[in-house]
Amino acid sequence: MKTSSIIALTCSELAACTVLWDGRFNDMTTSVDLDNWSWANQVGEYQWYIHGDGVTTDYVNLSPDYKNPADTGSEQGVKMTLDSTAYWNGQTMRRTELIPQTTAAINAGTVWYHFSMMREDTNAPSVNREHQICFFESHFTEMKAGWLSGSSGTSDTNLRWMANSVSQWDTEFTAGVWHNIAYEIDFTGGTVGFWYSTGADDLVLTVEPVSVSASSNGADWHLGVLELPRDGRFKWRRHILEQHHTGWHDSRQYQHPDHAANLDDQGLDSDYDSRARNRDDIGDGTGRDDYFVSVLGGPDLNDYYSQCL
């Protein structure tokens, strides 16, 4: 899946926006530039710590080919990858995510979080697993793709906009189609509206603002994707985490017992926790999902498109 970078904007009207935070990758040479960031050296536009144990280029790569062609404000987009190593802090969820690095008020008043996203047939996200995309920590607004955990059936080919964990809108997640999206978030009034278009078309208010529990500390918006295991359980190997000024640290580790969920009909054995990382059933048969992202630049929501997972 391809996405363009996103921008947080505040607007008195849609044609007169002020960019609060610009997440385009125009100032980066390669994705390795993300490695300049650390808890002790918080530089650049992104915090980069939610990923697997591999090198950065295993999960994030930049190229002009990875952006919406209609996004003339971005020089390049980003391809974000989930592979067999994309497990963060011992979780059984696969994750590749960027967090805004900014002190701007992207969590106050009414702001627009603006991005676009696309998938391709090659290394396509699994329709049998839930993917949480471009979400806040509290999940009051987010995109989702694939089968939703706990739903009936075994697969879902739709892309959905969720508010307070309720599906508000959906469309077929067709390969090669750029989905341009903006969350209109009123942090004061507690609402989110959904703006949408495809390709080079202007964004249109597609879902009027709905009531949500809008909250953010300004550093909990995840540009990227989180894939749940098929049984939907959040199983941890590193059980307790503590946050210090230098980041997250494990204070204790334990071995979680395997859950005996019957997943044979999905080609998964009950020992998912210890074996799924090396299986070929987590994507389209290759064990790899690709996502492409870039952030827009510009004052007019109708003129710029970013991409996100």
C-alpha positions in Angstrom: 0.0 0.0 0.0 1.3 3.5 -0.8 0.6 6.6 1.1 1.7 10.2 0.9 3.0 12.1 3.9 0.5 14.1 5.9 0.1 17.6 7.1 -1.7 18.9 10.1 -3.5 22.2 9.2 -5.7 24.7 10.9 -8.2 26.6 8.7 -10.7 29.4 9.0 -12.0 28.0 5.7 -10.7 25.3 3.5 -9.0 27.6 1.0 -7.0 29.5 3.8 -5.1 27.0 5.9 -2.0 27.4 8.0 0.4 24.4 8.0 1.0 23.4 11.7 3.2 20.4 11.0 4.6 19.3 7.6 5.5 15.6 7.4 6.6 15.5 3.8 9.9 13.8 3.1 11.2 16.6 0.9 14.2 17.3 3.2 15.2 13.7 3.5 17.7 12.0 1.2 16.9 8.5 2.2 14.9 6.8 4.9 18.2 6.2 6.8 17.9 9.9 7.8 15.2 8.7 10.3 18.0 7.1 12.2 19.2 10.5 13.2 16.3 10.7 15.7 16.5 9.2 19.2 15.0 10.0 22.6 18.2 11.8 23.4 18.4 13.6 20.0 14.9 14.5 18.9 15.5 15.9 15.5 13.6 15.9 12.2 9.9 15.6 11.6 9.3 12.1 12.9 9.9 10.0 15.9 11.1 6.6 14.7 11.0 3.8 17.2 7.9 1.6 16.4 9.4 -1.1 14.1 11.1 -4.4 14.1 14.7 -5.3 14.9 15.9 -4.9 11.3 17.6 -1.9 9.7 15.4 1.1 8.8 15.4 0.2 5.1 13.7 -3.1 5.9 10.6 -1.1 6.9 10.8 2.4 5.3 12.0 3.5 1.9 11.6 6.8 0.0 11.1 7.4 -3.7 9.2 9.7 -6.1 7.4 6.5 -7.3 5.9 6.1 -3.8 3.7 9.2 -3.9 0.4 10.2 -5.5 1.2 11.7 -8.9 -1.3 14.4 -8.1 0.7 15.5 -5.1 2.8 18.2 -6.6 3.9 19.4 -3.2 5.8 16.3 -2.4 9.1 15.3 -4.0 8.8 11.7 -2.8 6.7 9.3 -0.9 7.5 6.5 1.4 7.0 2.7 1.2 6.3 1.2 4.6 6.8 -2.6 4.9 5.6 -5.2 7.3 7.7 -8.4 7.0 8.5 -11.4 9.1 10.6 -9.2 11.5 8.2 -6.3 11.9 7.4 -7.0 15.6 8.1 -4.2 18.1 8.9 -4.9 21.8 7.9 -8.5 21.6 4.3 -7.9 20.6 2.5 -10.3 18.2 1.2 -7.4 16.2 3.3 -6.4 13.2 4.0 -2.7 13.2 5.8 0.0 11.2 4.8 3.5 12.3 6.1 7.1 12.4 5.1 9.7 15.0 5.1 13.5 14.4 8.1 15.2 16.1 6.7 18.6 16.9 5.7 21.1 19.6 3.1 22.6 17.3 -0.6 22.6 18.5 -1.7 19.7 16.3 -3.9 18.5 19.1 -5.9 21.7 19.8 -8.9 23.5 18.3 -10.0 22.4 14.8 -7.3 20.8 12.6 -7.2 18.7 9.5 -4.9 15.6 9.3 -4.4 15.2 5.6 -3.0 12.2 3.7 -3.6 9.7 0.9 -3.0 6.0 0.7 -2.8 3.2 -1.9 -2.1 -0.5 -2.1 -0.8 -2.6 -4.9 -1.4 -6.3 -5.9 2.2 -7.1 -5.2 2.7 -7.7 -1.4 -0.9 -6.7 -0.8 -2.2 -6.4 2.8 -4.0 -9.6 3.9 -7.8 -9.4 3.6 -7.9 -11.9 6.5 -6.3 -9.7 9.1 -7.2 -6.3 10.6 -4.9 -3.4 9.7 -5.1 -0.2 11.7 -3.9 2.7 9.6 -3.1 6.3 10.4 -4.6 6.2 13.9 -4.4 8.0 17.2 -3.4 6.1 20.4 -7.0 6.2 21.6 -8.3 5.1 18.1 -11.0 7.8 18.1 -10.3 8.2 14.3 -8.5 5.8 12.0 -8.6 3.9 8.8 -8.9 0.1 8.8 -8.4 -2.6 6.1 -8.9 -6.3 6.1 -11.1 -8.5 8.3 -12.1 -6.7 11.5 -11.3 -8.8 14.6 -14.4 -10.2 16.1 -16.4 -9.9 12.9 -18.3 -12.7 11.2 -16.7 -14.3 8.1 -13.0 -14.7 7.5 -12.1 -11.8 5.1 -13.0 -8.2 4.1 -11.8 -6.4 1.0 -12.9 -3.0 2.1 -11.1 0.1 3.3 -13.0 1.7 6.2 -13.0 5.0 8.1 -13.7 4.3 11.8 -14.7 6.8 14.5 -14.8 5.6 18.1 -14.3 2.1 16.8 -17.5 2.2 14.7 -17.3 1.9 10.9 -18.7 5.2 9.4 -17.8 4.7 5.8 -16.2 2.1 3.5 -15.2 1.4 -0.1 -13.5 -1.4 -2.0 -9.8 -1.3 -1.4 -8.9 -1.7 -5.0 -5.2 -2.0 -6.1 -3.7 1.0 -7.8 -6.3 3.6 -6.5 -5.1 6.6 -4.5 -7.4 7.4 -1.6 -7.1 11.0 -0.5 -8.2 11.6 3.1 -8.5 14.3 5.6 -9.7 14.0 9.2 -11.4 17.2 10.3 -10.9 17.0 14.1 -12.4 19.5 16.5 -10.6 18.7 19.7 -12.6 21.3 21.6 -16.0 20.2 20.4 -15.2 16.5 20.3 -16.1 15.7 16.7 -14.4 14.3 13.5 -15.5 14.8 9.9 -14.3 12.7 7.0 -13.0 14.3 3.7 -12.4 12.0 0.8 -11.5 11.7 -2.9 -9.6 9.5 -5.3 -6.7 10.2 -7.7 -6.5 13.9 -8.6 -10.0 14.8 -7.6 -10.8 17.5 -5.0 -11.5 16.4 -1.5 -15.2 16.4 -0.6 -16.8 16.3 2.9 -18.1 12.8 2.7 -19.2 12.2 6.3 -20.4 15.1 8.4 -18.6 15.5 11.8 -19.6 12.8 14.3 -19.2 12.9 18.0 -16.0 11.3 19.3 -13.8 11.3 22.4 -11.1 13.3 20.7 -7.9 13.4 22.6 -4.2 13.6 21.8 -0.9 14.7 23.5 0.5 15.8 20.2 2.8 12.8 19.9 0.4 9.9 19.5 -0.7 10.1 15.9 0.7 7.0 14.1 1.5 7.4 10.4 1.8 3.8 9.4 0.2 0.5 9.9 -0.5 -2.0 12.7 -1.6 -5.6 11.8 -3.3 -7.7 14.4 -2.7 -11.4 14.6 -5.6 -13.5 13.2 -7.1 -14.2 16.6 -7.0 -10.5 17.5 -5.3 -11.1 20.8 -2.7 -8.6 22.0 -0.2 -11.2 23.3 3.1 -9.9 24.8 6.4 -11.6 25.5 7.9 -8.6 27.2 5.2 -8.1 29.7 6.0 -4.8 31.6 7.2 -1.6 30.0 8.3 1.5 31.7 8.6 4.9 30.1 11.7 6.9 31.0 13.0 10.1 29.4 15.2 8.1 27.2 12.3 5.9 25.9 10.7 2.6 26.7 12.5 -0.1 28.7 11.5 -3.6 29.6 11.5 -4.0 33.4 10.6 -7.7 33.3 10.2 -10.4 30.7 8.1 -13.5 30.8 7.1 -16.3 28.4 3.4 -16.0 27.5 1.8 -19.5 27.2 0.5 -20.2 23.8 -3.2 -19.7 23.3 -5.0 -22.7 21.9 -7.3 -20.9 19.5 -8.5 -23.0 16.7 -7.0 -21.3 13.6 -6.5 -24.3 11.4 -9.1 -23.0 8.9 -6.9 -20.0 8.3 -3.8 -22.0 7.8 -2.5 -21.1 11.3 -1.6 -23.4 14.0 -2.3 -22.7 17.7 1.3 -21.9 18.3 1.0 -18.6 16.5 2.9 -16.7 19.2 6.1 -18.5 18.6 5.9 -19.5 14.9 3.9 -17.0 12.9 6.8 -14.8 12.3 8.3 -17.3 10.0 5.2 -18.5 8.2 4.0 -17.5 4.7 0.3 -17.0 5.7 0.5 -13.4 7.0 0.1 -11.6 3.7 -0.4 -12.6 0.1 1.8 -15.7 0.4 5.1 -14.0 0.6 4.9 -13.0 4.2 5.5 -9.3 3.2 3.1 -6.4 3.0 4.1 -3.1 1.4 2.6 0.3 2.1 3.6 3.7 0.5 3.4 7.0 2.2 4.1 10.8 1.6 3.0 14.0 3.2 1.3 16.9 1.3 2.4 20.5 1.4 0.2 23.5 0.7 -2.5 25.7 2.2 -5.5 24.4 0.2 -6.9 21.0 1.0 -8.4 20.8 -2.5 -5.0 21.2 -4.2 -2.7 18.8 -2.3 -2.8 15.1 -1.6 -0.7 13.1 0.8 -0.7 9.4 1.2 -0.9 7.2 4.2 -1.5 3.5 4.9 
